[in-house]
Amino acid sequence: MDTASSARTGKGAGDENFPVASWLIAPQHRPAIFAFYDFVRTADDVADHAMLAPSEKLRLLDQLEAGLAGRDDREAVAVALRSVLRERGLGPQHAIDLLNAFRLDVHKLRYETWEELIDYCRLSAMPVGRYVLDVHGESQALWPANDALCAALQIINHLQDCGKDYRALDRVYVPGEAMAEAGVDVAALGADRASPALRLCLHGLARRTGTLLEEARGFSADIQNRRLSLEVAIIHRLADRLVHRLERRDPLSERVHLGKAHALGVVIGVLAGRWRRRPKRPAPALRVPT
């Protein structure tokens, strides 16, 4: 495989759990976000590729970083993102952090504690939101709230896909400590249905993920760009709904994703709520004829 792009699975922004630069984002910012998404999606597909040897995955990830740094032009997605970063006056660190997360995915298959999982999210999730904030010129003071939200989104994905990740990649993000406390072995993730003990473990992790969402509760209201603020509010509401499902359902045997109709209802609800709260214009003064 000559380029990382050859490893792409065909998955796109429309297939993700949460919106990627939806129509709410201003047109002048969407290309910069999609360039970042294409770069990250390519690297993710490399790390998850079932037919590539670990050494080949690492070579392709290194090739993506070389393209980002301007040392190699073979990777079109890297060249495109490099151009965007130059035009915007932004640095490559967020993208490099994500490459390091995918390098971890190549050789690190288990996470022992919640804190270790959050450290992984510092590379795999938090830089995504930070990049979007940077594109919009938002303050770095928003990063802590962003980080809590992005970590929650990442862990939601991990819990939704815990069975698939184990069966397909032998990769487990469910902390070993939590499984040990519940009295279950990692092999339980390969079953068609979660045992009562495993369900208890996963539901506990979902509730803990909910505390991250609480930490980020005021995030969207603090964002200056109104369109980005709406996008983040919708993402947060979707995450709330998913955590609610994960607290009650079995991701090995039940649907824990939101359907399009349900997601559309969330979007309409957030938009309607913002509309109702917007300041009303004062009524025009009546003019008395003279």
C-alpha positions in Angstrom: 0.0 0.0 0.0 1.7 3.2 -1.2 -0.4 5.8 0.5 -2.5 6.0 3.6 -5.5 7.1 1.5 -5.5 3.6 0.0 -6.6 2.3 3.4 -9.8 4.4 3.5 -12.9 2.4 4.2 -15.3 4.8 2.5 -16.7 6.0 5.8 -17.4 9.7 5.7 -18.6 12.6 7.8 -22.2 11.6 7.4 -21.5 8.2 9.0 -20.1 9.6 12.3 -22.0 9.5 15.6 -21.9 13.3 15.9 -22.2 16.2 13.3 -19.0 17.1 11.4 -19.2 20.8 10.3 -23.0 20.6 9.6 -24.8 23.4 7.8 -24.8 25.4 11.0 -21.1 26.1 10.6 -20.4 29.2 8.6 -19.3 28.4 5.0 -15.9 30.1 5.4 -15.0 27.6 8.2 -16.3 24.4 6.7 -13.5 23.6 4.3 -10.9 24.0 7.1 -12.8 21.5 9.3 -13.4 19.0 6.4 -9.7 19.1 5.6 -8.9 18.2 9.2 -11.6 15.5 9.2 -10.3 13.9 6.0 -6.8 13.8 7.4 -7.9 12.3 10.7 -10.4 9.9 9.1 -7.6 8.6 6.8 -5.2 8.1 9.8 -8.0 6.3 11.8 -8.7 4.0 8.9 -5.0 3.1 8.7 -4.9 2.3 12.4 -8.0 0.1 12.2 -7.1 -1.7 9.0 -7.6 -5.4 9.4 -5.1 -6.5 6.7 -2.1 -4.2 7.5 0.8 -5.3 9.6 1.6 -3.0 12.6 4.8 -1.9 11.0 3.0 -0.9 7.8 0.4 1.1 9.8 3.2 3.0 11.6 4.9 3.7 8.3 1.8 5.1 6.7 1.1 7.2 9.8 4.7 8.5 9.7 4.1 9.3 6.0 1.0 11.4 6.9 3.0 13.3 9.4 5.8 13.9 6.9 3.2 15.3 4.5 1.9 17.6 7.2 5.4 18.9 7.9 6.1 19.5 4.1 8.7 16.7 3.9 6.6 14.5 1.6 3.8 15.3 -0.9 2.5 11.7 -1.5 -0.5 12.1 0.9 -3.1 14.4 -0.6 -5.0 14.7 2.6 -1.8 15.9 4.4 -1.0 18.4 1.7 -4.5 19.8 1.8 -4.4 20.2 5.6 -1.0 21.7 5.4 -2.3 24.3 3.0 -5.2 25.1 5.3 -3.0 25.5 8.3 -0.7 27.8 6.5 -3.6 30.0 5.2 -5.1 30.2 8.6 -1.9 30.7 10.5 -2.5 27.6 12.6 0.0 25.0 13.9 -0.1 21.3 13.2 0.0 20.1 16.9 -3.7 19.1 17.0 -3.2 16.8 14.0 0.0 15.4 15.4 -1.6 14.6 18.7 -4.2 12.6 16.8 -1.5 10.7 14.8 0.0 9.8 18.1 -3.3 8.5 19.3 -3.5 6.3 16.2 0.0 5.1 16.8 -1.1 4.0 20.3 -4.0 2.1 18.7 -1.5 0.1 16.7 0.3 -1.4 19.7 -1.8 -0.6 22.8 -4.8 -2.9 23.1 -5.8 -2.5 26.7 -6.4 0.3 29.2 -6.2 -0.5 32.9 -7.8 2.6 34.6 -10.3 5.4 33.8 -7.4 7.9 34.2 -5.4 6.0 31.5 -8.4 6.1 29.2 -8.7 9.9 29.7 -5.0 10.3 28.9 -5.7 8.5 25.6 -8.6 10.9 25.0 -6.2 13.8 25.4 -4.6 12.7 22.1 -7.6 11.0 20.4 -10.5 13.4 21.1 -9.7 16.7 22.8 -7.5 18.0 19.9 -10.5 17.7 17.5 -12.6 20.3 19.4 -9.6 22.5 20.1 -8.9 22.6 16.4 -12.5 23.7 15.6 -12.3 26.4 18.3 -9.0 27.6 16.8 -10.5 27.8 13.3 -13.3 30.0 14.7 -10.8 32.2 16.7 -12.3 31.2 20.0 -10.4 31.6 23.3 -8.2 28.8 24.7 -10.0 29.5 28.0 -12.7 27.2 26.5 -10.4 24.3 26.2 -11.2 22.6 29.6 -14.9 22.5 28.8 -14.1 21.3 25.3 -11.9 18.6 26.6 -14.6 17.2 28.9 -17.1 17.1 26.1 -14.7 15.6 23.6 -13.6 12.9 26.1 -17.3 12.1 26.7 -17.9 11.7 23.0 -14.9 9.4 22.6 -15.9 7.2 25.5 -19.5 7.0 24.2 -18.1 5.6 21.0 -15.9 3.2 22.9 -18.9 1.9 24.9 -21.2 1.6 21.8 -18.5 -0.4 19.9 -17.0 -2.3 22.8 -18.0 -5.7 21.4 -17.0 -4.9 17.8 -13.7 -3.5 18.8 -12.8 -6.6 20.8 -14.0 -9.1 18.1 -12.5 -7.3 15.1 -9.3 -5.7 16.5 -8.8 -7.3 20.0 -8.8 -3.7 21.2 -10.5 -3.0 24.5 -11.1 0.6 25.8 -13.2 -0.6 28.7 -10.9 -0.1 31.7 -9.6 -3.4 33.1 -10.0 -2.1 36.6 -13.7 -1.6 36.1 -14.1 -5.1 34.6 -12.2 -6.6 37.5 -14.4 -4.8 40.0 -17.5 -6.2 38.3 -15.9 -9.7 38.3 -15.9 -10.2 34.5 -13.1 -11.1 32.1 -12.4 -9.3 28.9 -13.6 -12.3 26.9 -17.1 -11.4 28.0 -17.1 -8.6 25.4 -17.1 -11.3 22.7 -20.5 -12.7 23.7 -23.7 -12.0 21.8 -25.3 -10.6 25.0 -23.7 -8.9 28.0 -23.9 -10.8 31.2 -25.5 -9.0 34.2 -22.1 -8.3 35.6 -20.8 -6.8 32.4 -23.9 -4.7 32.0 -23.4 -3.4 35.5 -19.8 -2.5 34.5 -20.8 -0.8 31.3 -23.7 1.1 32.9 -21.4 2.4 35.5 -18.9 3.7 32.9 -21.8 5.4 31.1 -22.8 7.2 34.3 -19.2 8.3 34.8 -19.2 9.6 31.2 -22.3 11.6 32.1 -20.2 13.4 34.7 -17.9 14.6 31.9 -21.0 16.0 30.1 -21.9 17.8 33.3 -18.4 19.4 33.4 -19.1 20.7 29.9 -22.7 21.9 30.5 -22.0 25.6 30.0 -19.6 25.1 27.1 -21.9 26.0 24.2 -23.2 29.2 25.9 -19.6 30.5 26.3 -18.7 30.2 22.6 -18.7 33.6 20.9 -19.5 32.3 17.4 -23.3 31.8 17.5 -23.4 29.1 14.8 -20.6 27.1 16.4 -22.4 27.6 19.7 -25.5 26.0 18.2 -23.5 23.1 16.8 -21.9 22.3 20.1 -25.3 22.6 21.9 -26.7 20.0 19.5 -23.7 17.7 20.0 -24.0 18.0 23.7 -27.7 17.1 23.6 -27.1 14.1 21.4 -24.4 12.9 23.8 -26.9 13.2 26.7 -29.4 11.0 24.9 -26.7 8.4 24.0 -25.4 8.3 27.6 -29.0 7.8 28.7 -29.3 4.8 26.4 -26.0 3.4 27.5 -27.0 3.6 31.1 -29.9 1.3 30.4 -29.2 -0.9 27.4 -26.8 -3.7 26.4 -24.4 -2.5 23.6 -23.6 -6.1 22.7 -27.2 -7.0 21.8 -29.3 -3.8 21.7 -29.2 -0.7 19.5 -27.5 2.2 21.4 -27.1 4.5 18.4 -29.6 7.3 17.6 -31.6 7.0 14.4 -31.9 9.9 12.0 -35.4 10.8 13.1 -34.3 10.9 16.7 -31.3 13.0 15.9 -33.4 15.4 13.8 -35.7 15.8 16.8 -32.8 16.7 19.0 -31.7 19.3 16.4 -35.1 20.8 16.2 -35.5 20.9 19.9 -32.2 22.8 20.4 -32.9 25.3 17.6 -36.5 25.9 19.0 -35.1 26.4 22.5 -32.6 29.0 21.3 -35.3 30.8 19.3 -37.5 31.0 22.3 -34.7 32.4 24.5 -33.4 35.0 22.0 -34.0 38.7 23.0 -37.2 40.2 21.7 -37.0 43.4 19.7 -38.9 46.2 21.3 -42.1 47.2 19.6 -41.8 50.3 17.4 -43.1 53.4 19.2 -46.5 54.6 18.0 -46.4 58.0 16.3 -49.3 60.3 17.2 -50.3 62.5 14.2 -49.9 66.2 14.7 
